[in-house]
Amino acid sequence: MKRSRKHNSHWFLIFIAAVIILVGGSSIVYHEVRKPIDSAKSQSLKIAKKYAHLKTEINFSWANSEQTFYTVTGVTKQNIPVYVIISNNGKKIRIFKQSAGIDRNDALKKIWNNYSPKKVTTISMGIYKQKPVWEVGYMNASGQLCLKTLNFKNGTVVRSVNDI
């Protein structure tokens, strides 16, 4: 009997060590995968605070239309809600008052009402053909991935990619 208890505790310790290694390894991989986006967010927030004089950050997102753009949604020191859209190299910064176009919820309503998606997967601000846009990714009724690019000013569809 004593031998079997010792044998069982040996396997229990091996199991615990394996779980610790698995959890630790997964945590390291997760943090390594997140580093680029965390870095982009940190840099974008610094740029938005400097050039748009943000006092509050509400949201961060990125879009990949013609190139990658990072968007910080926030409120300026003058209490003006804005979108700050920054090119991936940080050299082009565009600031738009939120009141100058449709908001996130209006863009989502347009997609839900006109395309009846199963699920909206992403929504972010970006620049397409030098104009501010909302990029909305969704799964259609057939389960295929689609992308609609909506003009920020009036919500019209400026690009439609179906069945990606």
Number of C-alpha atoms within 10 A of each C-alpha: 6 7 7 9 10 11 11 12 11 11 12 12 11 12 12 11 12 12 12 12 12 12 12 12 11 12 12 12 11 11 11 10 11 11 11 11 13 12 11 18 19 13 15 25 23 14 20 27 20 10 12 20 15 24 15 16 17 12 13 20 19 23 24 15 16 11 11 14 24 28 25 27 25 26 21 19 13 9 11 15 19 22 27 28 28 25 19 17 11 14 8 10 19 16 17 17 15 19 12 11 16 17 15 15 10 12 24 16 12 15 20 15 9 9 14 15 20 14 14 18 13 14 21 22 30 32 25 20 9 8 10 21 29 26 26 22 21 23 20 18 12 9 12 13 18 18 22 22 26 25 23 24 16 12 17 14 16 13 15 12 11 14 11 8
